[in-house]
Amino acid sequence: MRTLLRLLPWIRPYRWRFTVGLISVVISTALSSLIPTLLRRAIDRLGQPDPWIPVLEIAGLMLAVTLTMAIFRFTMREILNGVSRVLRDALFARLTTLDGAWFGRMRTGEIMARLTNDLTAVRMAVGPAVMYLTNTIFGGLFALGFMIAISPRLTGLALIPMFLLPVVMFRLGKVTHDRFERVQSTFGDLTTLVQEHLAGIRIVRAYAQEQAERARFAELSEAYLHRNRALVRLNGLMNPAFTLLAGLGAAVVLGAGGVMVLEGALTVGTFVAFGLYLSNLTWPLIALGWVTNLFQRGAASWGRIEAILDAHPTITDPVTPRVAAALPQATAGRTISFDGVSFAYPAASGARGRTVLHDVTLTIPAGTTLGVVGATGSGKSALLELLPRLADPTQGVIRLDGVDLRDLPLATLRAEIGFVPQESLLFSETIRDNLHYGTEDDDAVREATRVAQLAETIAGLPQGEQTILGERGVNLSGGQRQRAALARALARRPNVVILDDALAAVDTQTEAEILRELYLALAGRTAIIASHRITAVRAAHWIVVLDEGRIVEQGRHDDLVAAGGRYAALLERQRLEESLTAA
């Protein structure tokens, strides 16, 4: 339960709304406690001459109290449940700040489980559970006060069985917490399996693994069912135990109170009112078991959500003592310089992993195009990912127009860059929305679409640019997705364009047409084009060849071919492959 105290910093900004909500609970509970007293007066009045007018007045007063109570109950529900929803926004906002290293350690299905089931459990603890706990405490106190005022002796007898309620509640609460935590963990595994299966459905079918995947799902589903049953069995024990203890108290009141009525110590109306107050005391105590269950579930889930909220990105905006710098006005792209840059991807444990870039020193003048070639694993993608600060160098400095990238606000830096990664991800929106992602300039989108040779593709879609794409753009071919990603990047009219093997899935004829228009569109911009195809970089102003993270050759296309080194060997190999394919 102490775990939930760590929620307080997230609730503090809404403390006044929370206070109003809790006050509404107290007022509503206080009004509710007046009903049995009014009913007692009405019943006792029935035994007197001409009772109807006073009884009707009491009935009208009861109706007014009930309506007022309903208003306060509505207010408390709206406020308390509304405050609990802020957690969803906070959680999503934190996820948008985390970088690739964190997502590399977390499975997507596990994140989705925490965003759904765990978040719901925490919201129930922050909203309804707090509301009902306040109602339980004050409802019990009001009821107990009225019961003592009616008969201290009868109150003492009624409370004897209820002394066991806290014992049962706290003994079973810890078990509920542990079992619910196991349920949520299994749900995360199940969600991950479903997400990965749906994302890789083509591979599953290609390898004829449908039966094996069904077996895996059935096994995990059975484990989830088994743990849920264990939790349900516990709940099935808690609620009857609370009801039994409350029922014993009611039985005592019925026996002892009935005797007091027969002896004339209590009026019938007073006896009925006492029974209602006992009910007002009993049912909150029974609800306390449900509230405890909600708190235990919320505590278990909050620990899993807190792991996300406490996560911090390694890539951040400049902070003191580093002061955010400003870029000069761009006239013809930006000058990019790498000064002794080395980089190693973080290992799974968070330690430094294998180094993929070694002491890269390179300058790309503003308005020029750099070509980067090399074998798979040579470090091309790592080099490009450092520019938009998807990662930071482990050694060395990268500058944009002489400014250290780490001194630039992330929004400023990334607004300068149009980045097309190897994997062209499109959203499950219309193709128009995908192309306008990050820009509202229709003219820029049309020009980018023309450069990427995408206009004809869009015209051939069922609803044209309003065609809804499948998940990750699955209803487009690989080449079409890459061209759409290219158009999306160019439409922002960035000063720096980064293409990471962005035309690998495009046929050679379409690639040639795109490259011809692309190099024209890149005029006045700085560009880095990484590719395994020589044809994609041969027109670049400067070309570097990477091998195991080191620059082993650099120069212009003709000079590199004449040198007869790795670049020339790669070109000869590709020509041979093309000739064999043509044959």
PECORMO-V201678 format. One line per field, one symbol per residue. ss: DSSP state (2 for helix, 1 for strand, 0 for the rest). phi: phi as a letter, one per 30 degrees, with the letter a starting at -180 (. if undefined). burial: # if it has 24 or more other C-alpha atoms within 12 Angstrom, else .. A space follows every 10 residues. Layout:
ss: ???
phi: ???
burial: ???
//
This chain:
ss: 0222222222 2222222222 2222222222 2202222222 2222200000 0222222222 2222222222 2222222222 2222022222 2222222002 2222200222 2222222222 2222222222 2222222222 2222222222 0222222220 0022222222 2222222222 2222222222 2222222220 2222220002 2222222222 2222222222 2222222222 2222222222 2222222222 2200000222 2222222222 2222222222 2222222222 2222222220 0000000000 0000000000 0000011111 1111110000 0111111111 1111000011 1111000002 2222200000 0000111111 0011222002 2222201111 0000000001 2222200000 0222222222 2000222220 0002220100 2220000222 2222222222 0000011111 0000000222 2222222222 2000011111 0002220000 0111111001 1111102222 2220022222 2222222222 220
phi: .deddddedd cedcdddddd dddddddddd ddddedddde dddddddcdh dddddddddd dddddddddd dddddddddd dddddddddd ddddddcdcd ddddccdddd dddddcdddd ddddddcedd dddddddddd dddddddddd aeddddddde ddddeddddd ddddddeddd dddddddddd dddddddddc eddeddchce dddddddddd dddddddddd dddddddddd dddddddddd dddddddddd dddidbdddd dddddddddd dddddddddd deeddddddd ddeddddddd dbddcbdebe ddceccdddd cbibdcbcbh dbabdddedj ddcddcbbhd babcdeiccc cbbldeidjd ddddddddhd acddbibcbc hiceedccee ddddddcccc ddcdcccdbd dddddcdjac dddddddddd ddhceddddd decidcdddd ehiddcdedd dddddddddd ddhddbcbcc hdbdccdddd eddddddddd ddeibcbbcc adcdedcddd dbbcccbhib dcbaldeddd dddicddddd dddddddddd ddd
burial: #..#..#..# #......#.. ########## ########## #####..... ....#..#.. .#..##..#. .##.###### ########.# #...#.###. ##...#.### ########## ########## ########## ####.##..# #..##.###. ##..#..##. .######### ########## ####..#... .......... ..#...#..# #..#..##.. #..##..##. ###.###### .###.###.. ......#### ########## ########## ########## ######.##. ....###... ......#... ..######.. #####..... ....###### ########## #####..### ########## ####.##### ########## .###.##### #######..# #########. ...####### #####.##.. ....#.###. .###.#.### ########## ########## ######...# ##.###.##. ########## ########## ########## #######..# .....###.# #......... ...
//
